[in-house]
Amino acid sequence: MSSVLYYALPALGSYTLLSIFLLRRPRLLHPPRAPAFRPRLGAHRGGSGERLENTMEAMENAMAQRSDLLELDCQLTRDGVVVVSHDENLSRQSGVNRDVSSLAFEELPLYKEELEVYFSPGHFAHGSDRQMVRLEDIFQRFPRVPVSVEVKEENEQLIHKIASLVRHFDRNEITIWASEKSSIMKKCKAANPDMPLSFTRWRAIRLLLLYYLGLLPFIPIPEKFLLCFLPTIINRTYFPFSSSALNRLSATVTKWLIMRKSLIQHLEQRGVQVVFWCLNEEADFEAAYGLGATGVMTDYPTALRHYLDSHRAAA
């Protein structure tokens, strides 16, 4: 046993030192990737705290605040139209208990006159525009604005139509594939491999595991974006569990695991841009940018623009 330790301990010490060294200097192993864009201000659902979510009015408002990224979810209608909608079922958004996939585009109902802001419970958004829009409409109106497109369902027709629209509007480099599920992301990548990928839930867990094992500096990373929740919002504006005790535990554990400046800086140096969601308060903006994140997704682009401009002026 002593002879094993005699060789194992120095080897482990050398590995640890090398891992820490390369964690801080990743470009020695991995050439830096120049980003096509850097999203400092992302508008979640188009800025769903200031206008009705995912409407053209919301997008216009977000762009008036010089948003760098529009975050959207897509669904497919019965007649094959890709529409911008967070939910497949329209009950919450429109008060109509029908799925998007069961209706033709022209049959889609209007949004409700007000919608609760998911990440600001008790706050409601209003707007004069209540129409659902096509993804094509967004691409036509904002041809060079980066967009993150999240796919929630394993619908290959939807995935291929999104991929085709992205190619048609020549926006491969500025449209991000996003999904929590690795099985969906695999299909997205196959449909259009030229679009940048974001981490799925499993890939993010793997990333953390590699980081804490010291292996991350040695492993290639195909993703270009980590779109991640900021742990400090759990049990305040984000409630992933129905139990308050579980939410408190989740907040404590994920804060310890994720909010590591050395991890964020390592990813940024390797060309992986970190964007935290969905932050609606100045203290959370401060925490995210303080960790070295590229950007923040928010329901309130006006508030985030004010924060960014005021801190740029102070600097």
Secondary structure, 3 states (H helix, E strand, C coil): CHHHHHHHHHHHHHHHHHHHHHHHCHHHCCCCCCCCCCCCEEEECCCCCCCCCCCHHHHHHHHHCCCCEEEEEEEECCCCCEEECCCCECHHHHCCCCEHHHCCHHHCCCCCCEEECCCCCCCEEECCCCCCCEHHHHHHHCCCCCEEEECCCCCHHHHHHHHHHHHHCCCHHHEEEECCCHHHHHHHHHHCCCCCEECCHHHHHHHHHHHHHCCHHHCCCCCCEEEEECHHHECCCECCCCCHHHHHHHHHHHHHHHCCHHHHHHHHHCCCEEEEECCCCHHHHHHHHHCCCCEEEECCHHHHHHHHHHHHHHC
